[in-house]
């Protein structure tokens, strides 16, 4: 009988600086953009998000979440560490090395970067390591400090449109422990990527394309086209995954998906004809926290009783790149 990899523990961390939509709108230099009164508020919705302090590092956010798991599982020996996020402390070395030092771990480490799908990609990687017998307990950690890539000075209307998605970004940390034995069984995982659309959502600064161009160190997105591609490509990919896993959509008890706007979850529910109450919407609480979004939503669902032991969980990843993922989990 196959032994499935399991989620042994999950934890999250939110900085205590709560920021409202109105706070973001007030910071945007929009005098020359001739915006109608209240337009940005309507576009951004009345959501909240958390911002880390200036001196807080991405690794600090990740460690704050990871410590909770280490305290919860004191007798578990971590033999591999993966840092998985869109954010990072620096380009070289891996942020995982810094986190290893801060947590006092001695195991091998690596970074995995796949935009908003970084953490779920790390879950697939960790599962493969565990199933192959290389490691017994893989700790995945995530820190997202997206408040630093928000451009509050759009040049014109067109640039404002590309910056709009950044005004819902937030900061967070998360951690997931993957291993064998007792826990939530990861039954099926499938990933795909469509590199044709890589330039729809970017932070270009810091890489070789725009290493010294300071204007490129901000998040920009063609959100409408991105959404159209997801809506076109996602249904067939998800339905094929369910067929391969021999699962049925109607048997799903809870849906966790990455969320880039307040309309993401209602769209997912409509596309797959799922009851909205089965789908967890946390966008109004945290905004878009990149790869921390899914673990934050899982943690929220557990605390609110929307996800319970024995439930069948669909985790749907959607990321810049563009990449899609499906993970089917027996909680």
Secondary structure by P-SEA (a helix, b strand, c coil): cbbbbbccccccccccccccaaaaaaaccccccccccaaaaaaacccccccccccccaaaaaaaaaaaaaaacccccccbbbbbccccccccccaaaaaaaaacccccccccccccaaaaaaaaaaaaaaaaccccbbbbbbbbccccccccccccaaaaaaaccccccccccbbbbbbccccccccbbbbbbccccccccccccccccccccccccccccaaaaaaaaaaaccaaaaaaaaaaaccccccccbbbbbbcccaaaaaaaaaacccccccccccccccccccaaaaaaaaaaaaaccccccbbbbbbbbbcccccbbbbbcc
